[in-house]
Amino acid sequence: MSDIRHAIAAMGTGLGPDVLTQCRALFDTEQSAFQAAVPVTQGDIAYGPHERHRLDIYAPLDATGPAPVLVFVHGGGFLKGDKGSSEGGADAWPNANVGRMAAQAGFVGVVINYRLAPDHMWPAGAEDVAAVVAWLKVDVAQHGGDPDRIVLAGTSAGAVHVAGYLKLAGDADICGAVLLSGLYGYTPLDERDMLYYGDTALYPERMPMEAVAATNLPLFVACAEFDPPRFQAEFLGLMQDRLARHGATPRATIMTGHNHYTMPMHLGTADKRLADEICAFVRDISH
């Protein structure tokens, strides 16, 4: 594990395809084994009319009754990303590993795809998360899940869409949210963001900052030690805003030894620090 941490530290805080490839290589062997041990229960279920409206379900490995439901929304800078192949090919573990982690913990794991920018701009991501929640409310009981114990989790753009769901739909239909390395509105828009949000003049009213800062919904918020500075600033901005509004910060962590990509990638590996935090959060708020 120390070798992996050293390799991640050496990459610094940059993003890009080369860094992504290096990060993935660190976990390929361990995640491929995890993939074989916890297969998808039912894949490519349609939750809406678009071809990207698909989700995979991972049944809990140890459940005696209706289980909490952990929904994972992948990242990809609004423009790319995938839930992982339901066929379970050797290269299909990223993002699917979070569903497997949930199943291993005794939850129903749900990993989704959503519509992508620039063809689908704001609020498409939040609308798709809302459509998933609506589908789960009706259908997740058939898969062993409790529709009254749904927790949303997202990383990067996925965290933005979970936060956007709170802005769009409120918090009545879920019992908590996990936000990993998200953007909530505490830093200026960049060019990539404009492909989803549109013109910068629209940015303030479209960002989910107010909804995330004001909600009484239980939150678990995290960033990585080697997240780009903007993501770290967003994390600190949200912590300060929550403290000012609520007199306390939400459950939170800074993941030492990880970067923007390895935060979700390592879930399900021998490094259980973040997995244990997330699973404890789900259990505590959905008992």
C-alpha positions in Angstrom: 0.0 0.0 0.0 2.9 2.4 0.7 4.2 1.9 -2.8 0.8 2.9 -4.2 0.7 6.0 -1.9 4.2 7.0 -3.1 3.1 6.6 -6.7 0.0 8.7 -6.2 2.0 11.4 -4.4 4.5 11.5 -7.3 1.7 12.3 -9.7 0.9 15.6 -7.9 -2.5 17.3 -8.3 -2.8 17.3 -12.1 -5.6 15.8 -14.1 -5.7 14.3 -17.6 -5.8 11.0 -19.5 -2.2 10.0 -18.7 -2.7 10.5 -15.0 -6.0 8.6 -15.2 -4.3 5.7 -16.9 -1.5 5.6 -14.3 -4.0 5.6 -11.5 -6.1 2.8 -12.9 -3.0 0.6 -13.4 -2.3 0.9 -9.6 -5.6 -1.0 -8.8 -6.2 -3.2 -11.9 -5.1 -6.5 -10.3 -6.9 -6.0 -7.0 -10.1 -4.7 -8.6 -10.2 -7.4 -11.2 -10.3 -10.0 -8.4 -13.0 -8.0 -6.6 -15.0 -7.9 -9.8 -14.9 -11.7 -10.0 -15.9 -12.1 -6.4 -18.9 -9.7 -6.5 -20.6 -9.9 -9.9 -23.4 -7.6 -11.0 -26.8 -9.0 -10.1 -28.8 -7.3 -12.8 -27.3 -4.9 -15.4 -28.3 -2.2 -17.9 -31.8 -1.7 -16.3 -33.6 1.2 -18.0 -34.7 3.9 -15.6 -35.7 6.4 -18.4 -36.0 6.7 -22.1 -32.5 7.8 -23.1 -29.8 5.3 -24.0 -27.7 6.6 -21.1 -30.6 6.1 -18.7 -29.2 2.7 -17.4 -28.2 1.4 -14.0 -26.6 -1.8 -12.6 -27.6 -3.4 -9.4 -25.4 -5.3 -6.9 -27.3 -7.4 -4.4 -26.2 -7.3 -0.8 -24.0 -10.3 0.2 -25.3 -10.4 3.7 -28.8 -9.1 4.3 -31.6 -10.4 6.5 -34.2 -8.0 5.3 -34.7 -4.9 3.1 -31.3 -3.3 2.9 -30.1 0.3 2.6 -29.5 1.5 -1.0 -26.3 3.2 -2.0 -26.5 4.9 -5.4 -23.2 5.9 -7.0 -23.0 8.6 -9.7 -19.7 8.5 -11.6 -17.4 11.5 -12.5 -16.0 12.5 -15.9 -16.0 16.3 -16.1 -19.6 16.3 -17.3 -18.4 15.0 -20.7 -17.6 11.3 -20.2 -17.7 8.4 -17.8 -19.5 5.1 -17.5 -20.9 2.9 -14.7 -18.9 -0.1 -15.8 -19.9 -2.9 -18.1 -22.6 -5.2 -16.8 -20.9 -8.0 -18.8 -18.0 -7.7 -16.3 -15.1 -7.6 -18.7 -11.6 -7.3 -17.2 -11.4 -3.6 -18.0 -14.9 -2.7 -16.7 -14.3 -2.3 -13.0 -14.0 1.5 -12.5 -17.1 2.9 -10.9 -18.7 -0.6 -10.8 -16.3 -1.2 -7.9 -18.4 1.1 -5.7 -21.5 -1.0 -6.3 -19.5 -4.0 -5.3 -18.3 -2.3 -2.2 -21.9 -1.5 -1.3 -23.0 -5.1 -1.8 -20.1 -6.4 0.3 -21.2 -4.1 3.1 -24.7 -5.5 3.0 -26.3 -2.7 1.0 -28.0 -2.7 -2.4 -25.4 -1.1 -4.7 -26.7 0.9 -7.6 -24.3 2.4 -10.2 -25.8 4.6 -12.9 -25.1 6.3 -16.2 -26.5 9.7 -17.0 -26.8 12.0 -20.0 -23.6 13.9 -20.9 -22.7 17.4 -22.0 -22.4 19.2 -24.3 -25.5 17.5 -25.8 -27.3 17.6 -22.5 -26.7 20.7 -20.4 -27.9 21.8 -17.0 -30.0 20.5 -15.3 -29.8 17.2 -17.1 -27.5 15.5 -14.6 -29.7 16.4 -11.6 -32.8 15.4 -13.5 -31.3 12.0 -14.2 -30.5 11.5 -10.6 -34.0 12.4 -9.7 -35.3 9.9 -12.3 -33.1 7.2 -10.6 -34.5 8.0 -7.2 -38.1 7.8 -8.6 -37.4 4.5 -10.2 -35.9 3.1 -7.0 -38.9 4.2 -4.9 -41.1 2.0 -7.0 -38.8 -0.9 -8.0 -35.8 -1.3 -5.6 -37.8 -3.5 -3.2 -37.8 -6.2 -5.9 -34.1 -6.2 -5.6 -33.9 -6.4 -1.8 -33.6 -2.7 -1.2 -35.5 -0.4 1.2 -37.0 2.5 -0.8 -37.1 4.6 2.4 -33.3 4.2 3.0 -31.7 5.6 -0.2 -28.3 7.3 0.0 -26.9 9.1 -3.0 -23.1 9.2 -3.6 -21.2 10.9 -6.3 -17.6 11.8 -7.2 -16.5 14.9 -9.1 -19.2 15.7 -11.7 -21.3 12.9 -10.1 -21.1 14.8 -6.8 -22.2 17.9 -8.7 -25.2 16.0 -10.0 -26.1 14.7 -6.5 -25.8 18.3 -5.2 -27.9 19.4 -8.1 -30.5 16.9 -7.2 -30.8 18.5 -3.8 -31.4 21.9 -5.6 -33.9 20.4 -8.0 -35.8 17.9 -5.9 -35.0 18.6 -2.3 -34.2 15.9 0.2 -37.6 14.3 1.0 -37.0 11.1 -0.9 -33.4 10.2 0.3 -31.9 9.9 3.7 -28.3 11.1 3.0 -25.7 12.1 0.5 -22.0 11.4 0.0 -20.1 14.1 -1.9 -16.6 13.2 -3.1 -14.4 15.9 -4.6 -17.4 18.0 -5.9 -17.9 21.5 -7.2 -20.7 23.4 -5.4 -20.2 27.0 -6.4 -17.4 28.4 -4.2 -14.9 28.9 -7.0 -15.1 30.5 -10.5 -16.5 28.7 -13.5 -13.9 27.3 -15.9 -14.3 26.5 -19.7 -15.1 22.9 -19.2 -17.9 23.7 -16.8 -19.5 26.0 -19.3 -20.2 23.0 -21.6 -22.7 21.9 -18.9 -23.8 25.1 -17.2 -23.8 27.4 -20.2 -22.7 31.0 -20.1 -21.0 32.3 -17.0 -23.9 34.8 -16.4 -26.1 31.8 -15.6 -23.5 30.2 -13.3 -24.5 31.7 -9.9 -28.2 30.7 -10.1 -27.5 27.2 -11.5 -24.9 26.1 -8.9 -26.2 23.9 -6.0 -24.2 25.8 -3.3 -27.3 27.1 -1.5 -29.1 23.7 -1.5 -26.0 21.8 -0.2 -25.1 24.4 2.4 -28.7 24.8 3.8 -30.0 21.2 3.8 -30.6 19.4 7.0 -30.0 16.1 5.2 -27.1 14.1 6.7 -24.0 14.7 4.5 -20.6 13.0 4.3 -18.1 15.2 2.4 -14.6 14.3 1.3 -11.7 15.6 -0.8 -8.3 14.0 -1.5 -4.9 15.2 -0.3 -3.8 15.5 -4.0 -7.1 16.9 -5.4 -6.5 19.9 -7.6 -6.5 23.1 -5.6 -9.9 24.1 -6.9 -11.5 21.0 -5.5 -9.8 21.5 -2.2 -11.1 25.1 -2.1 -14.6 23.9 -2.8 -14.4 21.4 0.1 -13.2 24.1 2.5 -15.8 26.6 1.2 -18.6 24.1 1.9 -17.2 23.3 5.3 -17.0 27.0 6.3 -20.5 27.6 4.9 -22.0 24.7 6.7 -20.3 25.8 10.0 -21.7 29.3 9.6 -25.2 28.1 8.8 -25.5 25.1 11.1 -23.0 25.8 13.9 -21.2 22.5 12.9 -19.6 20.9 9.9 -20.9 17.7 8.4 -19.1 14.4 8.6 -16.0 14.9 6.5 -12.6 13.6 5.7 -9.5 14.5 3.7 -8.2 11.3 2.1 -4.4 11.2 2.6 -2.5 9.4 0.0 -5.1 9.8 -2.7 -5.9 12.0 -5.7 -9.0 13.0 -7.6 -9.1 9.8 -9.6 -8.0 7.3 -6.9 -10.7 8.5 -4.4 -13.4 6.3 -6.1 -11.0 3.9 -7.8 -9.6 2.4 -4.6 -12.9 1.6 -3.0 -13.1 -2.2 -2.5 -9.3 -2.6 -2.1 -7.2 -3.3 1.0 -7.2 0.4 1.8 -10.5 0.5 3.6 -10.3 3.9 5.3 -12.8 5.7 3.0 -15.0 2.6 2.4 -15.3 2.2 6.2 -16.3 5.9 6.6 -18.9 5.7 3.8 -20.4 2.5 5.1 -20.5 3.7 8.7 -22.3 6.8 7.5 -24.9 4.8 5.6 -25.5 2.5 8.5 -25.7 5.4 11.0 -28.3 7.4 9.0 -30.4 4.4 7.8 -30.8 2.2 10.8 
